[in-house]
Amino acid sequence: MKENLFLEMKNYSLSFKGDRFEIDIIPRTAQHRTYELLEDTNSFYILVPFPDNTEDLLKIYYPKSDYFTLLASLHQRILWQLFVLSLIAVVISLAFSLYVLKPLRESLRMLEMFIKDIIHDLNTPLTSILINLKMMDPNSEEVESISQSAKTIAMLHQNLDSYLREVSFEKERFDLKEVIGEQVAFFQPMYDYLSWDVKVDSLILHSSPHAVARIIYNLLSNACKYNTPQGRIIIRTEGNSLHISNDSHGIKSPSRIFERFYKEHDRGLGIGLHIVDKLTKELGITKKVTVDDSNLVTVTLSFPK
């Protein structure tokens, strides 16, 4: 602004057109500098010599009060322009983001449709296998192995079903110790190379036994699959809380393990712990994950009283 003001003053000294500037005549002294933008307490000014007068100088000046008023107006205009441009940038960014995310949303929709088809196709043969197994010799080792595998598939089927559908659970009173015992009995033979340390007390809950069983199934499945060779599974109850611990090779992002499709290994779909997160929220169960210096992962479930 000062540079423009200086140029306008010089042009004004040639034609004296307009009424923006004020003029005065002052005596020349040795200290006076001509054709430079100067300032005093009240104004900005330039000094112009007269062609035929060596004793006086023409002072062209502009009041500082007007200058600062103009400066404030310019600042306000720039701020408004910046606000409008920022708003336009936000709108463009949002529109571009929606455009970019459209293929991702479509992929997720197709994935959910694919999972629904799998659930539908698995339901009939899985039911048939479980029914026919009941007619066979339960003491046969082969039948027991097939039954164990079929139950694993059935639980995966329920996990996928829970992932896709909003299920309302009927609450009833049951003993958490019995649910834990059933899940440990299911996993312990498959992971007999792990050290199982289970010490749980009777804990009566008023919740959905099927949903709680699914939560514990997913936590134990995760604890077994991502354990270390000769690792430990530790299960404890304390008051109204359940602690499930396992040795591990470490977790990069403990805060993200319950996110949908997040996984730190190639194995799995990344939805097991997400289902845990979904079910605990629906049942009002508080969960917490901790990892100590020895990479012992502990998931704590605090049940509502």
N, C-alpha and C positions, 0 to 999 in steps of 0.2 A: 504493500500500500504506500509506503514512504517513497519507493522508487517511482511509482505512478504519479504520486503527488508532485515529486520533483519535476518530472517531465511535463506535467500539466502546467506547472508554474512557469517553466521556461517557454512553453508555447504561448501562455498568456502574456508574457513580457513582450512578445512580438506583435500581438494584435489587440490585446486588452478587450477581447470579446468575452462576454459572459459576466456574471455577477457572483461567481463562486469565491473569488479571492478578494482580499482587501489590499489597498496600497497606501504607502506612506513615503515621504521623502526625508532622508536623514543625512546629516553631514558625514562626509567621507573621513575615515581615519586610517592610519597605517595598519591597524589590526583587522580591518574589515576584509573578508574574503568574498569574492563575487562568484556567482554561478555555482554555488554549493548549497545543499540543503542544510540549513541551520535551525536551531530551536532555542527558544527561551522559555520562560515560565509559562507563558500563555499561548504560544503559537509556534508553528513551523514556518520558516520563511527562507527566501533567497534574496540576495542583493544584486541589482543590475545597474551597471554604470550608464550614465547619459552619454550619448555620442559627443556632445559639444559642451559638456559640463564636467569638469574634473573635481569639483568641490562637493558635489552631492551624489547620493546613491538612491535608487528607487528600491524600496522594500516592498516585496510582494509576500503577503503572509496569509496563513490559514489557521483559524483558532483551534487550539487543542481540544476544546470541548466538542466541537463539531467532528474532529477527527476520531475521538474515542467513541462518540455516538455511532459514527459510521462503522467503526471497527466492531462494536458490539452487535450491530445489525448484521454485519458480514459473518461473524461467528455464529449467530443464531441461524442464518441461512445455510451455512455449511453443516451445522448440526442436523437441521431438518433434511438436507440432502443426504447426509450420511445415514439418517434413520430410514429414509425412503429406500435408499440403495440396499441397506442391510435387510429390510423387509422383503425387497424383491429377491435378494440372494437367498433368504430363508425359504421363500416360496419355491424358487427354482430348485434349491437343494432338496426340498421335500418332494417335489414332483419327480425329480430325477431318482431319488431314493425309492419311491414307490414303483417307478418304472424298472429299476434295477432289481428290486426284490420280488417283482412279479413272477419270474421263473422259479425262484426259491419257494414261494407260496404254492405254486403249481406243483412243484416236486413234492412238497410235504403233503399236499392233497392226494397226489397219486400214491404216495407211500402209505397213507392211511387207508386208501381204497385197497391197496395190495394186502395190507395186514388184515383188513376185514375179510377179504377173499380167503386168505390163509386160515383164519379162524373158522370160517364157514366150512371150508373143505376138510379141516381137521376134526371137526366135531363128531361127525358120524363114525369114521373109522376108529377114533379114539374111544368113543363110547362102546363100540363093538368089542374092542380089545379088552377093555376093563371088565365087561360083562362075561366074556368067555374065559377070562383068567380065573374068575370066581368058581367056574365049573371044573377047573383043573386041580391037580394035587397041590395044595399050598405048601407041602413040605419039600417039593422038588426044587433043587437049586436053580435049574433052568427057568422054572416058572417064577421063582422069586426074583431072578435077575430081570426077566421080561416085565414083571409087575413093577419093579423099581423104576425101570426106564419109562414105562407107560405113565407112572405117577409123575415123573419129571416132566414129561411132555404135557400132561394134564395141567400141571402148575404153570408151565410156560403159556399154555392156552389161556388160563385164567388171568395171567399177567397182561397178555395182549388185549384180552377182553376188558380188563380194568383200565387199561391205557386209553382205549377208544370210547368207552361208554361211561356216562355218569351213573354210578350204581348207588342206590340207597340201601344202607345197611340197617338191619334190625338188631337193636342192642339187647343184650341179655347178660346175666351174671354168669361168669365162668372163672376158672382158676388158670392164671397165666402159666403156672408150673406145668400143667398138663399139656398146654399148647407147645411150650418149649420142649417138653419131653418127646412129643410126637415128631417135631422137626429135627431134633438131635438124632432120634432113632432113624430118621430117613437119611440124613447126611453122613452120619458116623461110619456106616459100612462102606460108603463110596470113598470117603477120605480117611481111611483107617491109618494112613501114614502120618496124620496130624495128631498132635497131642490135645485131647479134649479134656478141659477142666470146667466142669459144670457144677455149680453150687447155687441152686436157686431155692428160695423159700416160697411157700404158698402165698399167692397174691390174687385176691378176688377183684376182678374188674367188672364194670358195667359198660360193655362195649360190644363190638361185633367180633365174635371169635374167628370168623372166616377172614375178615380183613386183617385182624391182628396176626393170624397165622400166616397170611400172605406177606405181611411186613417182615416177620421173623424169617420166613423162607428166603426172601430176597436178601436180607442182611447176611444170613448164614451162607447163602450161595455165593455172595460176593466175597465174604470172608474166607471161604474155602478156595475159590478159584484163584484169588490173588494173594494167597498165602505164600510163605517160603517153604522150601523142602525141610521137612521135620519141624515145621512151625507149630504154633499153638492157636487154639480156639478157647477163649476164656469167656464164660457166661456167668454173670452175677446179678442178683437182685439186691437192691438197697432201698428200703422204704418203699416209695411208690415208683421207683426207677429201675430200669433194666439196662445193664451194661453188657455189650457184646464186643469183645476185643479179639484182634488177630495180628499176628506178625505179618509184615509186608516189606516190600522193597522201597517203600516211600510213596507219598502222594504229592504230585506237583502242585495241585490246586485243590486243597481240601474244601474250600468254600464252593466249588463248582461241581462236586461229585453228584449232587442231586438234580443237576440240570438235565433237561431232556436231550438225549442223543450224545451227551458228553461222555467220553471215555478216554482213559489214558493208556489203554492197551488195545491190541487188534481184536481181542476176543470180545464177544457179546454185541448187543445192539445198543447199549447205552440207555436202556429204558427201565431196568430193574430198580435202581435207586430213585429214579424219577417217580416210579409208582409208589415207592416208600414215602417219598415226599408228598405225593398226592393223597395217599391214604391217611398219613399222620395228620395232615391239615384237616381232612374231613372228619376225623375222629377226635380232634382237639389234643393230639399227643405232641408234646414238645420234644424235639430231637437236637442233639449236639454231637459234633465230630471233633475229636482231638487226636493228634499224632505226637507221641513223645520222641525223645532223642534216639531211642532204639528202634524207631519206625513201628512201634506198636500202635495200631489204629483202634480207637475205641468209639463206638457209636452208643450214645446214651439216649434212651427213650424215657421220658417222664410222663406217666399216665395221669389223666385228670382224676381227682379224688371224688 
